[in-house]
Amino acid sequence: MTLGSAASGAAPGRLTDHEARQRLEHERESRLTQLKAIEAAGVGQQASDDLLASQRASTRGVLKEIDAAFERLAAGTYGSCQGCGGAIPAERLEILPYTRHCVGCRSSAT
């Protein structure tokens, strides 16, 4: 399943491609800002190197997930669960726009 096109609008409960792209771009910008702050905080600090390295790795991981979500959007598969193939609810995509799984599949994976 794919998202509705921005020109025709989305089906009820679905994001348009434009809305999805906006959310992903906002998320990317937020994470890039976060990464810059982490890098700036690490200048000259020895005691918290492990914590900063962990935060940096986590933020970079989310940026990779965001890039993968942009690829799914371009391929027309954004919004489909990679576990069950069903539609990921728009509410979940609004909160976590780069998610690959619906709540059910994500819960059973952990």
C-alpha positions as a LaTeX table, in Angstrom:
\begin{tabular}{lrrr}
\hline
Residue & $x$ (\AA) & $y$ (\AA) & $z$ (\AA) \\
\hline
Met1 & 0.00 & 0.00 & 0.00 \\
Thr2 & 1.14 & 3.52 & $-0.63$ \\
Leu3 & 0.24 & 6.93 & 0.56 \\
Gly4 & $-2.23$ & 9.02 & $-1.36$ \\
Ser5 & $-0.86$ & 11.53 & $-3.82$ \\
Ala6 & $-0.61$ & 15.14 & $-2.74$ \\
Ala7 & $-2.65$ & 16.30 & $-5.73$ \\
Ser8 & $-5.67$ & 14.10 & $-5.11$ \\
Gly9 & $-5.39$ & 13.95 & $-1.32$ \\
Ala10 & $-5.05$ & 10.85 & 0.78 \\
Ala11 & $-7.62$ & 8.30 & 1.74 \\
Pro12 & $-9.09$ & 8.85 & 5.19 \\
Gly13 & $-6.52$ & 7.98 & 7.85 \\
Arg14 & $-3.58$ & 8.21 & 5.41 \\
Leu15 & $-0.85$ & 10.81 & 4.93 \\
Thr16 & $-0.27$ & 12.34 & 1.53 \\
Asp17 & 3.19 & 11.98 & $-0.02$ \\
His18 & 3.70 & 15.70 & 0.60 \\
Glu19 & 2.80 & 15.39 & 4.29 \\
Ala20 & 5.09 & 12.38 & 4.68 \\
Arg21 & 7.96 & 14.20 & 2.98 \\
Gln22 & 7.47 & 17.25 & 5.21 \\
Arg23 & 7.50 & 15.12 & 8.37 \\
Leu24 & 10.62 & 13.27 & 7.24 \\
Glu25 & 12.41 & 16.49 & 6.33 \\
His26 & 11.53 & 17.99 & 9.72 \\
Glu27 & 12.75 & 14.85 & 11.49 \\
Arg28 & 16.01 & 14.90 & 9.49 \\
Glu29 & 16.65 & 18.55 & 10.33 \\
Ser30 & 15.95 & 17.91 & 14.01 \\
Arg31 & 18.36 & 14.97 & 14.10 \\
Leu32 & 21.09 & 16.90 & 12.26 \\
Thr33 & 20.74 & 19.71 & 14.81 \\
Gln34 & 20.91 & 17.13 & 17.60 \\
Leu35 & 24.04 & 15.59 & 16.07 \\
Lys36 & 25.73 & 19.00 & 15.85 \\
Ala37 & 24.93 & 19.66 & 19.52 \\
Ile38 & 26.33 & 16.26 & 20.52 \\
Glu39 & 29.50 & 16.91 & 18.57 \\
Ala40 & 29.87 & 20.38 & 20.11 \\
Ala41 & 29.33 & 18.99 & 23.61 \\
Gly42 & 32.08 & 16.45 & 23.05 \\
Val43 & 34.78 & 19.00 & 22.36 \\
Gly44 & 37.30 & 18.77 & 25.17 \\
Gln45 & 35.30 & 16.31 & 27.29 \\
Gln46 & 36.94 & 13.05 & 28.30 \\
Ala47 & 34.64 & 11.80 & 31.09 \\
Ser48 & 31.53 & 11.32 & 28.98 \\
Asp49 & 33.13 & 9.94 & 25.80 \\
Asp50 & 31.13 & 6.69 & 25.98 \\
Leu51 & 27.84 & 8.51 & 26.46 \\
Leu52 & 28.55 & 10.95 & 23.64 \\
Ala53 & 29.65 & 8.11 & 21.34 \\
Ser54 & 26.43 & 6.25 & 22.11 \\
Gln55 & 24.30 & 9.33 & 21.47 \\
Arg56 & 26.17 & 10.04 & 18.24 \\
Ala57 & 25.72 & 6.45 & 17.01 \\
Ser58 & 22.03 & 6.45 & 17.92 \\
Thr59 & 21.39 & 9.73 & 16.12 \\
Arg60 & 23.28 & 8.54 & 13.03 \\
Gly61 & 21.21 & 5.35 & 13.09 \\
Val62 & 17.99 & 7.36 & 13.07 \\
Leu63 & 19.32 & 9.46 & 10.17 \\
Lys64 & 19.88 & 6.22 & 8.21 \\
Glu65 & 16.31 & 5.16 & 9.01 \\
Ile66 & 15.05 & 8.53 & 7.75 \\
Asp67 & 17.00 & 8.12 & 4.50 \\
Ala68 & 15.51 & 4.63 & 4.10 \\
Ala69 & 12.03 & 6.11 & 4.63 \\
Phe70 & 12.69 & 8.63 & 1.83 \\
Glu71 & 13.65 & 5.68 & $-0.41$ \\
Arg72 & 10.41 & 3.87 & 0.49 \\
Leu73 & 8.47 & 7.06 & $-0.28$ \\
Ala74 & 10.11 & 7.28 & $-3.71$ \\
Ala75 & 9.46 & 3.57 & $-4.35$ \\
Gly76 & 5.81 & 3.89 & $-3.35$ \\
Thr77 & 6.09 & 1.53 & $-0.38$ \\
Tyr78 & 6.12 & 4.14 & 2.39 \\
Gly79 & 3.40 & 3.47 & 4.94 \\
Ser80 & 3.38 & $-0.30$ & 4.43 \\
Cys81 & 4.59 & $-2.52$ & 7.25 \\
Gln82 & 7.67 & $-4.51$ & 6.32 \\
Gly83 & 6.54 & $-7.24$ & 8.69 \\
Cys84 & 2.95 & $-8.01$ & 7.71 \\
Gly85 & 2.51 & $-5.85$ & 4.59 \\
Gly86 & $-0.47$ & $-4.02$ & 6.09 \\
Ala87 & $-0.88$ & $-0.28$ & 6.28 \\
Ile88 & 0.91 & 1.53 & 9.09 \\
Pro89 & $-1.67$ & 3.81 & 10.75 \\
Ala90 & $-1.23$ & 7.51 & 9.94 \\
Glu91 & $-1.14$ & 8.27 & 13.66 \\
Arg92 & 1.98 & 6.11 & 14.03 \\
Leu93 & 3.60 & 7.73 & 10.99 \\
Glu94 & 2.87 & 11.17 & 12.42 \\
Ile95 & 4.72 & 10.26 & 15.61 \\
Leu96 & 7.51 & 8.19 & 14.04 \\
Pro97 & 7.58 & 9.06 & 10.34 \\
Tyr98 & 10.52 & 6.77 & 9.53 \\
Thr99 & 9.05 & 3.61 & 11.08 \\
Arg100 & 9.15 & 0.40 & 9.04 \\
His101 & 6.60 & $-1.55$ & 11.07 \\
Cys102 & 3.10 & $-1.33$ & 12.46 \\
Val103 & 2.78 & $-1.51$ & 16.25 \\
Gly104 & 1.88 & $-5.20$ & 16.22 \\
Cys105 & 4.89 & $-6.27$ & 14.19 \\
Arg106 & 7.24 & $-3.99$ & 16.12 \\
Ser107 & 5.97 & $-5.34$ & 19.43 \\
Ser108 & 6.49 & $-8.94$ & 18.39 \\
Ala109 & 10.01 & $-8.15$ & 17.11 \\
Thr110 & 11.19 & $-6.96$ & 20.53 \\
\hline
\end{tabular}
